[in-house]
């Protein structure tokens, strides 16, 4: 079973892996091999991948709802995902500041990926055609 089925989701997941590995490499180069920072980055990255999938599921069901009756669990899943993200961030703050910063950075990997892709598309460096 594939987690990401949409071409855009697969594209974002692949690009975000490159950014996550780059951030992990930079972290290792600057701070040395710090398990706390690398674990926080990995945890934040997993949270952002789950958020991406739930957001895609929610948007897909909202688009389908224009034709059919809306699935009632879509908005609820999205709200629960936001609460889950807040809980992860609160637990990270309690643990330590470096861990929190790593988790926070991991959560922002998908938005950073979208920003970088938008800038490269705008400047004409890349051209992505999603059908």
N, C-alpha and C positions, 0 to 999 in steps of 0.2 A: 504494500500500500504506500503510495506516494503522499508525502505531507503537503507539498506544494504542487498544485495541478495547473494553475494559471501561468502563462508565460511571464507575466510581469512579476509574479511572486517568485518564480524560479530565478529570474534575472536579479531581483533584489537580494535573494538569499545568496547567490553566487558572488555578487559584488560585495556584499557585507562580510562574507567570509574572508575576502582579501583584506578588507579594512580591519577586521578583527585580528587577523594574523599580523598585520602591520603594527597595530597598536600593541599587541602582545610582544612583538619583537622590539619595539621602541621602549616599552616598559622594562623589558629584560636588559636592554642596553643601558638605560639610564639608572634604574634602581637595582640592577642585578636580578638574579632569579629569586623573586619574592612570591612565595606561594599564595599569600593573602591577596596580593594585587591581581595575580593571574586568575585565582579562583573568583574574585569579584568580577573581573572582566568577563569570564566565562558565564557566570550566573546572570549578569546583566544581558549578555548576548542571547542566552536562552530565553530570558523574559521577553526581549524584543522580538525574537522569532515567533514566540507564542502570540504576542500582541499582533504581529503582522497577520498571522493566520486567522485569528479571531476577527480582526478588522476586515479582512477580505471576506470572511464568511458573513459578517454583518452587512457589509455593503452589497454583496451579492444577493442576500435575501431581501434587502430593502429595494433593490432594483427589480427583483422578481415580484415584489409586493404591488408594484404599479399594475401588474396584470392579474395577480392572484392575491389571496388573503395573506397578510404578513405572518410569518412564523413568530410566535410570541416570545420564543426564547432567544432570538437574535439580539435585541437590545439588552436583555438581561445578561447575556454572556458578555457583551461589551462592557457593561457597567461593572460586573464582577471582575473582569480583567483589569479595569482601572483600579478597583479596590485591592486586587492582588498586587499590582505594581506599587501602590502606596505602601502596602504591608512589607514588601521586599525592601523598599527604600528605608522604611522605619527600622527594620531589623538590621540593615546595613549600617545605619547611623549608630545604633546601639553597639554594634560590634567594634567598629573603629572608623576613623576618618579616612584612611587610605582605602579601606575596603568599600566604604560608601562611595568615594570618588570613582573607584574602579567599576562598581555596579552601575552608577549613574552614567559613566562613559559607555558601558556595554549596552545600556538601554537606549542610548542615543545613536547607536551604530546605524540602524536603518534610516533614521532621519538624516544623518550625515551622508549616507549612501545616496539618498534621494537628492540632497542638495548638490553633491558632487556631480551626479548624473545630469541634473538640470543645468548646471553651469557648463558642463562639457557639450551638452546639446545646444545650449544658447550660443556658445562661441563657435559651434560647427566642428568641434574636434571629433565628436562621435555622432553617429546617426543610428538610433535604435527604432526599428519598426515593429510595433506590437500589433498583432492582428486580432 
